[in-house]
Amino acid sequence: MKLVIAYINPFKLDEVRDALKEAGVGGLSAGNVQGFGRQGGHTETYRGAEYEVQFVPKVRIEVIVDDGDAASVVSKIEETARTGQTGDGKIAVLPVEDVVRIRTGERGTDAL
């Protein structure tokens, strides 16, 4: 099993969720995070005053999938979240040793 973690722009969350549901993903977790990458933040103007935003808001998505489904999930997130602009985000894939469904005690791929 694999854990796919993606950091995307907040305005792309609904679109990515819908694309993953269509691809057969049974569930995902999402949370708001802040960070910076190559863009290093940006400058904004508010009521005539300019200030520097050092952390950019993103959404972190986590999806646990079978090994064979990881590549297609990554591709689906990549194509759906891409705008072509700096700050589109990152995707990481990590191995998962075990998964347990708390309610039933199911383990491994049965718990997905």
PyMOL CGO cylinders between C-alpha atoms (Angstrom):
from pymol import cmd
from pymol.cgo import CYLINDER

trace = [
    CYLINDER, 0.00, 0.00, 0.00, 1.04, 3.60, -0.58, 0.3, 1, 1, 1, 1, 1, 1,
    CYLINDER, 1.04, 3.60, -0.58, 0.27, 6.92, 1.08, 0.3, 1, 1, 1, 1, 1, 1,
    CYLINDER, 0.27, 6.92, 1.08, -0.09, 9.69, -1.48, 0.3, 1, 1, 1, 1, 1, 1,
    CYLINDER, -0.09, 9.69, -1.48, 0.36, 13.16, 0.03, 0.3, 1, 1, 1, 1, 1, 1,
    CYLINDER, 0.36, 13.16, 0.03, -0.37, 16.19, -2.13, 0.3, 1, 1, 1, 1, 1, 1,
    CYLINDER, -0.37, 16.19, -2.13, -0.05, 19.89, -1.37, 0.3, 1, 1, 1, 1, 1, 1,
    CYLINDER, -0.05, 19.89, -1.37, -2.35, 21.81, -3.70, 0.3, 1, 1, 1, 1, 1, 1,
    CYLINDER, -2.35, 21.81, -3.70, -3.96, 25.23, -4.05, 0.3, 1, 1, 1, 1, 1, 1,
    CYLINDER, -3.96, 25.23, -4.05, -7.14, 25.54, -1.95, 0.3, 1, 1, 1, 1, 1, 1,
    CYLINDER, -7.14, 25.54, -1.95, -9.30, 26.52, -4.93, 0.3, 1, 1, 1, 1, 1, 1,
    CYLINDER, -9.30, 26.52, -4.93, -8.48, 23.17, -6.60, 0.3, 1, 1, 1, 1, 1, 1,
    CYLINDER, -8.48, 23.17, -6.60, -9.67, 20.95, -3.73, 0.3, 1, 1, 1, 1, 1, 1,
    CYLINDER, -9.67, 20.95, -3.73, -13.22, 20.28, -4.97, 0.3, 1, 1, 1, 1, 1, 1,
    CYLINDER, -13.22, 20.28, -4.97, -11.99, 19.58, -8.48, 0.3, 1, 1, 1, 1, 1, 1,
    CYLINDER, -11.99, 19.58, -8.48, -9.32, 17.13, -7.24, 0.3, 1, 1, 1, 1, 1, 1,
    CYLINDER, -9.32, 17.13, -7.24, -11.79, 15.42, -4.88, 0.3, 1, 1, 1, 1, 1, 1,
    CYLINDER, -11.79, 15.42, -4.88, -14.28, 14.91, -7.70, 0.3, 1, 1, 1, 1, 1, 1,
    CYLINDER, -14.28, 14.91, -7.70, -11.58, 13.56, -10.04, 0.3, 1, 1, 1, 1, 1, 1,
    CYLINDER, -11.58, 13.56, -10.04, -10.38, 11.08, -7.41, 0.3, 1, 1, 1, 1, 1, 1,
    CYLINDER, -10.38, 11.08, -7.41, -13.94, 9.92, -6.70, 0.3, 1, 1, 1, 1, 1, 1,
    CYLINDER, -13.94, 9.92, -6.70, -14.43, 9.30, -10.43, 0.3, 1, 1, 1, 1, 1, 1,
    CYLINDER, -14.43, 9.30, -10.43, -11.15, 7.35, -10.44, 0.3, 1, 1, 1, 1, 1, 1,
    CYLINDER, -11.15, 7.35, -10.44, -12.52, 5.04, -7.74, 0.3, 1, 1, 1, 1, 1, 1,
    CYLINDER, -12.52, 5.04, -7.74, -10.73, 6.38, -4.67, 0.3, 1, 1, 1, 1, 1, 1,
    CYLINDER, -10.73, 6.38, -4.67, -12.77, 5.39, -1.62, 0.3, 1, 1, 1, 1, 1, 1,
    CYLINDER, -12.77, 5.39, -1.62, -11.78, 8.27, 0.63, 0.3, 1, 1, 1, 1, 1, 1,
    CYLINDER, -11.78, 8.27, 0.63, -9.27, 10.96, 1.40, 0.3, 1, 1, 1, 1, 1, 1,
    CYLINDER, -9.27, 10.96, 1.40, -8.27, 13.35, 4.14, 0.3, 1, 1, 1, 1, 1, 1,
    CYLINDER, -8.27, 13.35, 4.14, -7.71, 17.06, 3.61, 0.3, 1, 1, 1, 1, 1, 1,
    CYLINDER, -7.71, 17.06, 3.61, -6.50, 19.84, 5.85, 0.3, 1, 1, 1, 1, 1, 1,
    CYLINDER, -6.50, 19.84, 5.85, -5.40, 23.43, 5.56, 0.3, 1, 1, 1, 1, 1, 1,
    CYLINDER, -5.40, 23.43, 5.56, -1.66, 24.07, 5.87, 0.3, 1, 1, 1, 1, 1, 1,
    CYLINDER, -1.66, 24.07, 5.87, 0.74, 26.93, 5.23, 0.3, 1, 1, 1, 1, 1, 1,
    CYLINDER, 0.74, 26.93, 5.23, 4.20, 26.83, 3.73, 0.3, 1, 1, 1, 1, 1, 1,
    CYLINDER, 4.20, 26.83, 3.73, 6.56, 28.16, 1.13, 0.3, 1, 1, 1, 1, 1, 1,
    CYLINDER, 6.56, 28.16, 1.13, 8.51, 26.72, -1.74, 0.3, 1, 1, 1, 1, 1, 1,
    CYLINDER, 8.51, 26.72, -1.74, 10.50, 28.23, -4.54, 0.3, 1, 1, 1, 1, 1, 1,
    CYLINDER, 10.50, 28.23, -4.54, 8.26, 31.26, -4.67, 0.3, 1, 1, 1, 1, 1, 1,
    CYLINDER, 8.26, 31.26, -4.67, 9.26, 32.06, -1.06, 0.3, 1, 1, 1, 1, 1, 1,
    CYLINDER, 9.26, 32.06, -1.06, 5.98, 33.83, -0.33, 0.3, 1, 1, 1, 1, 1, 1,
    CYLINDER, 5.98, 33.83, -0.33, 4.70, 36.95, -2.04, 0.3, 1, 1, 1, 1, 1, 1,
    CYLINDER, 4.70, 36.95, -2.04, 3.85, 40.62, -1.53, 0.3, 1, 1, 1, 1, 1, 1,
    CYLINDER, 3.85, 40.62, -1.53, 0.27, 41.85, -1.12, 0.3, 1, 1, 1, 1, 1, 1,
    CYLINDER, 0.27, 41.85, -1.12, -1.28, 45.28, -0.79, 0.3, 1, 1, 1, 1, 1, 1,
    CYLINDER, -1.28, 45.28, -0.79, -3.99, 45.91, 1.80, 0.3, 1, 1, 1, 1, 1, 1,
    CYLINDER, -3.99, 45.91, 1.80, -5.54, 49.38, 2.19, 0.3, 1, 1, 1, 1, 1, 1,
    CYLINDER, -5.54, 49.38, 2.19, -2.61, 50.95, 0.44, 0.3, 1, 1, 1, 1, 1, 1,
    CYLINDER, -2.61, 50.95, 0.44, 0.02, 49.29, 2.63, 0.3, 1, 1, 1, 1, 1, 1,
    CYLINDER, 0.02, 49.29, 2.63, 2.28, 46.67, 1.12, 0.3, 1, 1, 1, 1, 1, 1,
    CYLINDER, 2.28, 46.67, 1.12, 3.26, 43.68, 3.23, 0.3, 1, 1, 1, 1, 1, 1,
    CYLINDER, 3.26, 43.68, 3.23, 5.08, 40.41, 2.68, 0.3, 1, 1, 1, 1, 1, 1,
    CYLINDER, 5.08, 40.41, 2.68, 3.28, 37.07, 3.02, 0.3, 1, 1, 1, 1, 1, 1,
    CYLINDER, 3.28, 37.07, 3.02, 5.95, 34.51, 3.91, 0.3, 1, 1, 1, 1, 1, 1,
    CYLINDER, 5.95, 34.51, 3.91, 3.68, 31.46, 4.16, 0.3, 1, 1, 1, 1, 1, 1,
    CYLINDER, 3.68, 31.46, 4.16, 1.27, 30.58, 1.36, 0.3, 1, 1, 1, 1, 1, 1,
    CYLINDER, 1.27, 30.58, 1.36, -2.00, 28.75, 2.15, 0.3, 1, 1, 1, 1, 1, 1,
    CYLINDER, -2.00, 28.75, 2.15, -2.26, 25.23, 0.71, 0.3, 1, 1, 1, 1, 1, 1,
    CYLINDER, -2.26, 25.23, 0.71, -4.42, 22.14, 1.23, 0.3, 1, 1, 1, 1, 1, 1,
    CYLINDER, -4.42, 22.14, 1.23, -2.76, 18.85, 2.18, 0.3, 1, 1, 1, 1, 1, 1,
    CYLINDER, -2.76, 18.85, 2.18, -4.52, 15.79, 0.77, 0.3, 1, 1, 1, 1, 1, 1,
    CYLINDER, -4.52, 15.79, 0.77, -3.74, 12.28, 2.00, 0.3, 1, 1, 1, 1, 1, 1,
    CYLINDER, -3.74, 12.28, 2.00, -4.93, 9.14, 0.19, 0.3, 1, 1, 1, 1, 1, 1,
    CYLINDER, -4.93, 9.14, 0.19, -4.02, 5.53, 1.01, 0.3, 1, 1, 1, 1, 1, 1,
    CYLINDER, -4.02, 5.53, 1.01, -4.20, 3.26, -2.05, 0.3, 1, 1, 1, 1, 1, 1,
    CYLINDER, -4.20, 3.26, -2.05, -3.04, -0.14, -3.29, 0.3, 1, 1, 1, 1, 1, 1,
    CYLINDER, -3.04, -0.14, -3.29, 0.45, -0.19, -4.80, 0.3, 1, 1, 1, 1, 1, 1,
    CYLINDER, 0.45, -0.19, -4.80, -0.99, -0.66, -8.29, 0.3, 1, 1, 1, 1, 1, 1,
    CYLINDER, -0.99, -0.66, -8.29, -3.28, 2.37, -7.99, 0.3, 1, 1, 1, 1, 1, 1,
    CYLINDER, -3.28, 2.37, -7.99, -0.68, 4.86, -6.73, 0.3, 1, 1, 1, 1, 1, 1,
    CYLINDER, -0.68, 4.86, -6.73, 0.61, 5.94, -10.15, 0.3, 1, 1, 1, 1, 1, 1,
    CYLINDER, 0.61, 5.94, -10.15, -2.88, 6.64, -11.51, 0.3, 1, 1, 1, 1, 1, 1,
    CYLINDER, -2.88, 6.64, -11.51, -3.86, 8.58, -8.37, 0.3, 1, 1, 1, 1, 1, 1,
    CYLINDER, -3.86, 8.58, -8.37, -0.71, 10.69, -8.64, 0.3, 1, 1, 1, 1, 1, 1,
    CYLINDER, -0.71, 10.69, -8.64, -1.43, 11.35, -12.33, 0.3, 1, 1, 1, 1, 1, 1,
    CYLINDER, -1.43, 11.35, -12.33, -5.04, 12.31, -11.60, 0.3, 1, 1, 1, 1, 1, 1,
    CYLINDER, -5.04, 12.31, -11.60, -4.00, 14.76, -8.85, 0.3, 1, 1, 1, 1, 1, 1,
    CYLINDER, -4.00, 14.76, -8.85, -1.22, 16.18, -11.02, 0.3, 1, 1, 1, 1, 1, 1,
    CYLINDER, -1.22, 16.18, -11.02, -3.39, 16.85, -14.06, 0.3, 1, 1, 1, 1, 1, 1,
    CYLINDER, -3.39, 16.85, -14.06, -6.34, 18.18, -12.04, 0.3, 1, 1, 1, 1, 1, 1,
    CYLINDER, -6.34, 18.18, -12.04, -4.37, 20.48, -9.70, 0.3, 1, 1, 1, 1, 1, 1,
    CYLINDER, -4.37, 20.48, -9.70, -2.07, 21.91, -12.38, 0.3, 1, 1, 1, 1, 1, 1,
    CYLINDER, -2.07, 21.91, -12.38, -2.57, 25.55, -13.36, 0.3, 1, 1, 1, 1, 1, 1,
    CYLINDER, -2.57, 25.55, -13.36, 0.86, 26.04, -14.94, 0.3, 1, 1, 1, 1, 1, 1,
    CYLINDER, 0.86, 26.04, -14.94, 1.75, 28.73, -12.43, 0.3, 1, 1, 1, 1, 1, 1,
    CYLINDER, 1.75, 28.73, -12.43, 4.42, 28.76, -9.72, 0.3, 1, 1, 1, 1, 1, 1,
    CYLINDER, 4.42, 28.76, -9.72, 3.02, 27.29, -6.51, 0.3, 1, 1, 1, 1, 1, 1,
    CYLINDER, 3.02, 27.29, -6.51, 0.88, 24.52, -7.98, 0.3, 1, 1, 1, 1, 1, 1,
    CYLINDER, 0.88, 24.52, -7.98, 2.17, 22.21, -5.23, 0.3, 1, 1, 1, 1, 1, 1,
    CYLINDER, 2.17, 22.21, -5.23, 3.92, 18.89, -4.65, 0.3, 1, 1, 1, 1, 1, 1,
    CYLINDER, 3.92, 18.89, -4.65, 3.02, 15.20, -4.49, 0.3, 1, 1, 1, 1, 1, 1,
    CYLINDER, 3.02, 15.20, -4.49, 4.85, 12.60, -2.41, 0.3, 1, 1, 1, 1, 1, 1,
    CYLINDER, 4.85, 12.60, -2.41, 4.32, 8.83, -2.32, 0.3, 1, 1, 1, 1, 1, 1,
    CYLINDER, 4.32, 8.83, -2.32, 5.32, 6.86, 0.78, 0.3, 1, 1, 1, 1, 1, 1,
    CYLINDER, 5.32, 6.86, 0.78, 5.09, 3.15, 1.65, 0.3, 1, 1, 1, 1, 1, 1,
    CYLINDER, 5.09, 3.15, 1.65, 2.43, 2.11, 4.18, 0.3, 1, 1, 1, 1, 1, 1,
    CYLINDER, 2.43, 2.11, 4.18, 3.16, -0.89, 6.35, 0.3, 1, 1, 1, 1, 1, 1,
    CYLINDER, 3.16, -0.89, 6.35, -0.36, -1.57, 7.61, 0.3, 1, 1, 1, 1, 1, 1,
    CYLINDER, -0.36, -1.57, 7.61, -3.86, -0.06, 7.83, 0.3, 1, 1, 1, 1, 1, 1,
    CYLINDER, -3.86, -0.06, 7.83, -6.50, -0.98, 10.41, 0.3, 1, 1, 1, 1, 1, 1,
    CYLINDER, -6.50, -0.98, 10.41, -10.17, -0.05, 10.21, 0.3, 1, 1, 1, 1, 1, 1,
    CYLINDER, -10.17, -0.05, 10.21, -10.99, 0.72, 13.83, 0.3, 1, 1, 1, 1, 1, 1,
    CYLINDER, -10.99, 0.72, 13.83, -14.71, -0.12, 13.65, 0.3, 1, 1, 1, 1, 1, 1,
    CYLINDER, -14.71, -0.12, 13.65, -14.29, -3.67, 12.25, 0.3, 1, 1, 1, 1, 1, 1,
    CYLINDER, -14.29, -3.67, 12.25, -10.66, -4.55, 12.90, 0.3, 1, 1, 1, 1, 1, 1,
    CYLINDER, -10.66, -4.55, 12.90, -10.09, -5.19, 9.19, 0.3, 1, 1, 1, 1, 1, 1,
    CYLINDER, -10.09, -5.19, 9.19, -6.43, -4.92, 8.17, 0.3, 1, 1, 1, 1, 1, 1,
    CYLINDER, -6.43, -4.92, 8.17, -4.44, -4.19, 5.05, 0.3, 1, 1, 1, 1, 1, 1,
    CYLINDER, -4.44, -4.19, 5.05, -6.24, -3.66, 1.75, 0.3, 1, 1, 1, 1, 1, 1,
    CYLINDER, -6.24, -3.66, 1.75, -9.53, -4.85, 3.31, 0.3, 1, 1, 1, 1, 1, 1,
    CYLINDER, -9.53, -4.85, 3.31, -9.46, -1.72, 5.47, 0.3, 1, 1, 1, 1, 1, 1,
    CYLINDER, -9.46, -1.72, 5.47, -9.25, 0.65, 2.50, 0.3, 1, 1, 1, 1, 1, 1,
]
cmd.load_cgo(trace, "trace")
